[in-house]
Amino acid sequence: KCDICHSEVVQKSKDVWYLRITEYADKLLEGLKHVDYLPNIKAQQEHWIGKSRGAFVNFSLKDIPEKLRIYTTRPDTLFGVTFMVIAPEHPIIDKYQDKIRNMDEIADYRTECSKKTEFERTQLVKDKTGVKIDGLTAINPVNGKEIPVYISDYVMMGYGTGAIMAVPAHDDRDYEFAKKFGIDIIEVIKGGDIEKAAYTGDGEMVNSGFLNGMDNKKDSIKKMIDYLTEKGIGEGGVQYKMKDWAFNRQRYWGEPIPIVYCPKCGMVPVPYDELPLKLPNVENFEPGQDGESPLAKIDSFVNCKCPVCGGDAKRETDTMPQWAGSSWYFLRYVDPHNDKTFADYDKLKYWMPVDWYNGGMEHVTRHLIYSRFWYKFLYDLGVVPYEEPYQKRTAQGLILGPDGVKMSKSRGNVIDPNEVVDVYGADVLRTYVLFMGDYEQAAPWSESSVKGCKRFIDRIFNLQEILTDGDEYSKELMSAMHKTVKKVSEDIEQMKYNTAIAALMTLLNKIYEIGKINRAELKTLLILVNPFAPHVTEEMWSNCGYGEMLAKDAKWPSFDEAKCVDSTVEIVAQINGKIRARLSVPADIESDEAISLAKKEENIAAELENKNIIKEIYVKGKLVNIVAK
């Protein structure tokens, strides 16, 4: 139903402009080998393209000079095909409707299907529905058996050939369909119990004629493809799950499609010197009749002259999708004032490819794949210098509502960032968003954690109250400063912002334990905190007289690896595995000296009195354990 008025929504057929992205499927897959994308991003792109190898098979129809062509990745199971399913929209239904005895039932089912979205139709977990076509029967090409043909909503005309073969013994969905409609189930791969469920594993071929006894899937598939080719009833092939890119929308906002319809000349492109074709000014953005674009109502835009014959013609009124502009706009940043071409080639060589593209995972199979396709097309035209537009692609996780669910107005769990800024300030919001968890993972909003970040920022600001002179790091903070610079520097580069902020919190705790911070230490700390809390650190930078502007004046601090090691460490002293004392010792202390110091601890000495020491153990930098009776 409609989200706004809740009226019934029915899908209708419409002529569509496509960009043939499928021609670039292999190039898009090959390009993934040469870029630095997160593994799950590469995997999603590969899954979206969905390249598979299998066979195209032609099924004859009884008493009809027509064939149903299907694609399958498992041609070795052809002997187990007991029925076929075609999309409700398949044109063969209308072509032979005079031979179909239940067209009324089929028409009713088609109507119901038109009310469903593609997602609803293709869900795996749903009741299986369909109608047997009374009047059309297919012939299994490998055994000559007649098999029924059904229509069902889970088969789409836009995927593959719009028809599938069904092997219910070895496919879960086919099995459920066959059980519901009482269709034969024939085992062709040994290994399961088809009385209980479909067997989807590997095994020895049975009930399969010339394949019987074979137990290697790859060999069985090859032998069947050779047979199909030899008999002229099929051949090996490659299929992609990705469809060509439907490129028109029935709305005002979008680039007009530069095509003119002439009754004499047909479809004619708008001449190059008349481009770009611009949108007319309008006041009414509502869609036109029968789902047409608002542009269809503007006679001054629609009516035009044919560029070829000069006769009356009409413009295409659909517009391009939002992906059209977003697939290449970044190239214009390279040379924004060029009025001869979209960007100078030498400037493109200097600036491209994009070093790092960070965005949401929801665009991995939309914007990322579309813009890569667009760019590769431009590369093939010779107008961009590199094959890939982005060297690196990362993604941030989703901020969930306090209830751990994706934010939604209907759920009432939306957090307004402006309200957070009003209460806590922009620096707190920024710090919390980066501290709330792994940058790449989803995390729920936590008000108590926001307050924790507010306390962190306040403590940073209050350091001015314990500021002392000093041009170098103090002895007490020397190691901690170098370790923190190293940790924050490395974590920012790896987008581990939460652990970088945690390291800054640890340093801050140590500073307050000591009770003071000198000017050299505060200067470094402000630079480290600045990427997370720029406003408060800029204010403190000015207050403390470090310069006019931190972002302009400051140089990122360096660290000395040798000084990242603590000169002293805290170890525990145990007797028979139970902690009795804690002591601070030199980091490089020898075993004998550590054990000796532990024995001098008051609690240890008292408990060891009148006991025999059986064993003494020192684990460097961690503990001393004395076994005594």
KOLTOR-878224 format. One line per 8 residues: number of its first residue (from 1); for each residue x negated, y, z of C-alpha. Coordinates in steps of 0.05 Angstrom, whole numbers, plus 5000, padded with zeros to 4 digits. Example, Ala and Ser with C-alpha at 12.3 -4.5 7.8 and 13.67 -1.06 7.14 Angstrom:
# KOLTOR-878224
1 = 4754:4910:5156  4727:4979:5143 $
***
This chain:
# KOLTOR-878224
1 = 5000:5000:5000  4980:5073:4991  4939:5099:5050  4977:5165:5048  5050:5152:5030  5050:5076:5042  5085:5064:4976  5073:4999:4939 $
9 = 5009:5001:4897  5007:4963:4831  4944:4955:4789  4952:4970:4715  4908:4955:4655  4870:5014:4627  4819:5025:4573  4752:5034:4606 $
17 = 4685:5064:4586  4627:5020:4607  4552:5029:4613  4519:4963:4594  4478:4955:4657  4478:4879:4646  4428:4891:4589  4380:4915:4643 $
25 = 4392:4858:4692  4325:4824:4681  4287:4890:4682  4320:4908:4748  4300:4841:4777  4229:4845:4751  4220:4916:4778  4233:4892:4849 $
33 = 4166:4856:4847  4129:4922:4841  4161:4966:4895  4157:4971:4970  4229:4957:4991  4252:4924:5056  4263:4848:5045  4337:4853:5059 $
41 = 4344:4910:5009  4310:4869:4955  4353:4809:4973  4417:4850:4967  4397:4876:4899  4381:4806:4875  4447:4780:4903  4486:4837:4870 $
49 = 4454:4822:4802  4466:4749:4816  4425:4716:4761  4439:4642:4753  4421:4587:4704  4471:4536:4681  4513:4519:4621  4570:4545:4578 $
57 = 4620:4491:4563  4678:4491:4514  4743:4456:4536  4792:4442:4479  4866:4452:4490  4914:4396:4469  4951:4410:4405  4925:4482:4403 $
65 = 4867:4507:4358  4836:4543:4417  4781:4530:4468  4772:4553:4540  4699:4571:4550  4671:4567:4621  4605:4577:4654  4579:4531:4709 $
73 = 4515:4524:4748  4532:4450:4759  4544:4419:4690  4521:4353:4721  4589:4348:4755  4631:4352:4691  4656:4281:4699  4689:4304:4763 $
81 = 4730:4360:4731  4803:4345:4743  4835:4413:4729  4820:4483:4703  4840:4551:4730  4845:4614:4688  4857:4686:4709  4930:4708:4711 $
89 = 4912:4762:4661  4878:4714:4611  4900:4733:4540  4911:4661:4520  4975:4661:4561  5008:4715:4520  4980:4688:4455  5014:4621:4466 $
97 = 5073:4642:4508  5121:4608:4460  5090:4541:4479  5093:4555:4554  5157:4530:4586  5151:4568:4653  5134:4639:4630  5184:4669:4680 $
105 = 5147:4637:4738  5080:4659:4710  5106:4731:4701  5129:4733:4773  5061:4708:4797  5026:4760:4754  5067:4814:4786  5047:4791:4856 $
113 = 4973:4789:4835  4977:4860:4808  4992:4884:4879  4928:4855:4907  4859:4886:4907  4800:4849:4877  4774:4837:4948  4840:4807:4970 $
121 = 4842:4762:4909  4772:4734:4917  4769:4722:4992  4747:4652:5008  4788:4646:5072  4860:4653:5048  4919:4610:5027  4909:4581:4958 $
129 = 4964:4603:4910  4974:4589:4836  5021:4564:4782  5011:4505:4736  5019:4525:4663  5073:4480:4635  5054:4473:4561  4979:4481:4562 $
137 = 4934:4421:4576  4858:4420:4571  4812:4362:4550  4751:4345:4592  4697:4347:4538  4653:4292:4569  4706:4238:4582  4765:4260:4538 $
145 = 4815:4260:4596  4873:4309:4595  4872:4357:4654  4923:4410:4677  4910:4484:4671  4931:4531:4728  4931:4606:4738  4907:4631:4806 $
153 = 4890:4699:4834  4819:4680:4855  4797:4676:4782  4784:4745:4753  4779:4765:4680  4722:4812:4697  4678:4755:4723  4647:4706:4675 $
161 = 4696:4682:4622  4760:4688:4661  4765:4612:4665  4733:4559:4710  4728:4484:4713  4747:4454:4780  4709:4397:4813  4749:4387:4877 $
169 = 4706:4331:4905  4646:4377:4910  4672:4448:4919  4709:4472:4981  4756:4520:4946  4772:4471:4890  4784:4417:4943  4835:4460:4981 $
177 = 4870:4478:4916  4873:4405:4894  4900:4382:4961  4955:4435:4960  4977:4419:4888  4967:4344:4890  4912:4341:4838  4864:4283:4829 $
185 = 4797:4286:4867  4741:4244:4835  4675:4235:4870  4614:4243:4825  4560:4254:4877  4551:4201:4931  4541:4224:5003  4605:4248:5034 $
193 = 4676:4226:5049  4722:4261:4999  4783:4236:5037  4764:4286:5091  4728:4343:5056  4690:4364:4995  4617:4341:4994  4573:4399:4972 $
201 = 4505:4367:4983  4458:4329:4937  4459:4254:4923  4464:4198:4873  4509:4210:4812  4569:4162:4808  4630:4158:4763  4590:4199:4714 $
209 = 4576:4156:4653  4505:4166:4627  4486:4204:4692  4501:4146:4738  4445:4128:4785  4407:4194:4778  4392:4227:4844  4352:4288:4823 $
217 = 4398:4348:4812  4351:4385:4766  4341:4325:4721  4417:4311:4720  4432:4383:4700  4380:4381:4643  4406:4314:4617  4478:4341:4615 $
225 = 4457:4406:4580  4419:4365:4528  4483:4323:4518  4527:4385:4511  4480:4416:4461  4474:4352:4420  4550:4343:4416  4562:4417:4401 $
233 = 4608:4426:4461  4564:4472:4501  4494:4497:4514  4448:4521:4570  4454:4593:4589  4443:4649:4639  4498:4687:4674  4498:4748:4719 $
241 = 4546:4764:4775  4536:4838:4762  4588:4868:4715  4578:4925:4666  4588:4993:4699  4659:5019:4693  4644:5092:4679  4709:5132:4679 $
249 = 4752:5160:4734  4821:5192:4733  4805:5254:4773  4783:5326:4762  4716:5327:4799  4665:5294:4753  4627:5306:4689  4675:5306:4629 $
257 = 4663:5248:4582  4642:5281:4516  4687:5241:4468  4740:5267:4420  4797:5223:4393  4813:5239:4321  4872:5204:4285  4830:5202:4222 $
265 = 4758:5191:4246  4771:5152:4310  4727:5164:4371  4676:5219:4357  4621:5244:4404  4619:5318:4420  4561:5348:4380  4496:5355:4419 $
273 = 4494:5431:4412  4561:5436:4447  4537:5399:4509  4544:5401:4567  4619:5397:4564  4644:5436:4624  4706:5427:4667  4761:5479:4657 $
281 = 4784:5520:4716  4847:5491:4746  4893:5504:4805  4930:5437:4807  4885:5378:4822  4941:5326:4826  4936:5265:4780  4975:5265:4715 $
289 = 5029:5218:4694  5016:5143:4696  4951:5153:4733  4920:5200:4683  4867:5251:4701  4891:5322:4720  4854:5344:4657  4908:5310:4615 $
297 = 4957:5364:4636  4913:5421:4609  4931:5431:4536  4875:5482:4525  4824:5429:4545  4856:5368:4513  4873:5398:4445  4812:5410:4401 $
305 = 4784:5401:4331  4749:5338:4306  4674:5352:4299  4673:5309:4236  4734:5327:4194  4757:5391:4229  4827:5364:4239  4869:5365:4302 $
313 = 4842:5319:4356  4845:5307:4431  4791:5302:4484  4779:5244:4531  4809:5267:4597  4775:5217:4645  4712:5241:4681  4648:5206:4700 $
321 = 4639:5175:4770  4600:5209:4825  4542:5161:4811  4530:5195:4743  4499:5258:4772  4469:5225:4834  4431:5175:4790  4383:5227:4764 $
329 = 4391:5294:4802  4325:5284:4838  4288:5289:4772  4313:5360:4765  4279:5380:4830  4213:5369:4793  4227:5426:4745  4291:5462:4764 $
337 = 4285:5523:4719  4268:5488:4654  4322:5505:4602  4290:5463:4546  4292:5394:4577  4313:5365:4643  4240:5364:4667  4171:5375:4638 $
345 = 4136:5308:4625  4070:5329:4657  4107:5352:4720  4143:5286:4722  4076:5250:4718  4051:5292:4777  4111:5287:4823  4143:5220:4806 $
353 = 4157:5167:4829  4192:5187:4893  4146:5166:4950  4200:5146:4999  4275:5140:4993  4311:5129:5059  4386:5120:5061  4444:5079:5086 $
361 = 4450:5005:5070  4518:5019:5039  4481:5049:4978  4434:4991:4967  4480:4959:4916  4510:5024:4890  4466:5086:4884  4400:5049:4887 $
369 = 4416:4999:4832  4452:5051:4789  4396:5102:4793  4343:5049:4779  4383:5029:4717  4391:5101:4695  4317:5115:4705  4295:5052:4667 $
377 = 4339:5074:4609  4304:5142:4610  4237:5106:4612  4256:5066:4550  4273:5132:4515  4203:5156:4533  4225:5217:4574  4200:5194:4643 $
385 = 4130:5167:4655  4142:5108:4703  4186:5046:4703  4212:5054:4774  4239:5118:4807  4224:5100:4880  4161:5071:4909  4190:5055:4976 $
393 = 4261:5044:5002  4282:5039:5075  4348:5044:5110  4376:5069:5176  4426:5031:5218  4497:5053:5230  4517:5091:5294  4577:5054:5321 $
401 = 4630:5080:5367  4625:5071:5443  4666:5007:5434  4613:4977:5389  4657:4983:5327  4646:5026:5265  4672:5096:5278  4741:5109:5250 $
409 = 4793:5163:5261  4847:5110:5264  4810:5075:5321  4799:5140:5358  4726:5124:5371  4693:5180:5330  4639:5221:5363  4637:5293:5338 $
417 = 4563:5314:5335  4583:5388:5341  4614:5374:5408  4551:5338:5431  4510:5398:5410  4557:5445:5447  4548:5406:5511  4476:5381:5509 $
425 = 4441:5420:5453  4415:5399:5385  4349:5372:5412  4384:5323:5458  4428:5297:5401  4369:5290:5354  4326:5255:5407  4382:5207:5427 $
433 = 4399:5187:5356  4326:5168:5345  4319:5135:5414  4383:5094:5415  4353:5032:5383  4315:5002:5325  4322:5052:5268  4344:4999:5218 $
441 = 4396:4967:5264  4467:4989:5282  4475:5012:5354  4535:5035:5396  4541:5106:5422  4526:5112:5497  4544:5175:5536  4499:5155:5594 $
449 = 4440:5148:5547  4454:5217:5519  4450:5244:5590  4384:5207:5599  4356:5242:5538  4381:5308:5566  4340:5295:5630  4280:5278:5587 $
457 = 4284:5344:5550  4295:5383:5615  4233:5351:5646  4192:5370:5584  4215:5442:5592  4200:5443:5667  4127:5424:5655  4114:5499:5649 $
465 = 4123:5502:5725  4063:5456:5738  4018:5482:5682  3944:5493:5698  3885:5518:5659  3841:5468:5621  3813:5463:5551  3803:5387:5553 $
473 = 3843:5328:5576  3834:5315:5651  3802:5252:5676  3869:5228:5706  3906:5234:5639  3849:5221:5589  3867:5149:5573  3943:5161:5576 $
481 = 3938:5220:5527  3897:5181:5476  3941:5120:5482  4004:5162:5472  3976:5199:5412  3959:5132:5380  4026:5100:5397  4069:5158:5373 $
489 = 4028:5169:5310  4033:5095:5289  4106:5088:5309  4129:5148:5269  4095:5121:5207  4131:5054:5218  4197:5089:5234  4196:5060:5304 $
497 = 4222:5125:5333  4254:5093:5395  4188:5063:5419  4152:5128:5403  4200:5166:5448  4193:5112:5501  4118:5123:5501  4128:5198:5511 $
505 = 4174:5183:5570  4121:5139:5601  4069:5194:5593  4117:5244:5624  4128:5200:5685  4053:5195:5695  4045:5270:5689  4097:5281:5744 $
513 = 4063:5228:5787  3998:5268:5783  4037:5333:5794  4003:5376:5742  3987:5384:5668  3934:5429:5637  3940:5471:5575  3904:5422:5529 $
521 = 3949:5365:5551  4013:5405:5544  3993:5429:5475  3984:5358:5451  4049:5335:5484  4089:5391:5451  4063:5371:5383  4081:5298:5395 $
529 = 4151:5315:5419  4164:5366:5364  4190:5318:5311  4244:5295:5359  4260:5360:5396  4236:5418:5352  4274:5475:5386  4251:5467:5458 $
537 = 4180:5452:5437  4177:5514:5392  4203:5556:5450  4151:5527:5497  4096:5536:5445  4112:5610:5442  4121:5618:5518  4053:5587:5532 $
545 = 4017:5630:5480  3993:5574:5435  4011:5612:5372  4067:5642:5331  4099:5578:5309  4084:5505:5325  4107:5478:5258  4061:5528:5223 $
553 = 4001:5531:5270  3994:5462:5299  3950:5406:5274  3971:5335:5290  3927:5309:5347  3876:5253:5337  3857:5198:5385  3794:5162:5405 $
561 = 3803:5086:5403  3751:5077:5457  3790:5123:5504  3855:5085:5493  3830:5033:5542  3846:5044:5616  3786:5051:5661  3825:5019:5718 $
569 = 3883:4970:5719  3932:4947:5772  3930:4873:5789  3969:4832:5839  3938:4788:5893  3975:4723:5908  3970:4668:5958  3997:4602:5933 $
577 = 4031:4638:5876  4067:4689:5920  4050:4763:5914  4021:4792:5977  3987:4855:5952  3973:4901:5893  3907:4935:5881  3874:4981:5830 $
585 = 3808:4954:5802  3760:4973:5745  3785:4945:5679  3720:4908:5667  3713:4880:5737  3681:4810:5743  3719:4751:5772  3677:4745:5836 $
593 = 3684:4819:5852  3760:4819:5839  3770:4759:5885  3726:4792:5938  3767:4857:5936  3832:4818:5940  3808:4780:6003  3793:4847:6037 $
601 = 3866:4869:6029  3898:4871:6098  3957:4826:6080  3913:4776:6044  3861:4773:6100  3913:4763:6154  3948:4706:6117  3882:4670:6101 $
609 = 3860:4670:6173  3853:4598:6199  3867:4569:6129  3823:4529:6082  3815:4559:6013  3825:4504:5961  3818:4545:5897  3808:4617:5873 $
617 = 3833:4642:5805  3825:4709:5769  3865:4725:5707  3831:4786:5677  3870:4849:5684  3930:4814:5715  3922:4776:5780  3882:4740:5833 $
625 = 3912:4676:5861  3884:4640:5922  3907:4569:5937  3900:4556:6012  3924:4507:6065 $
***
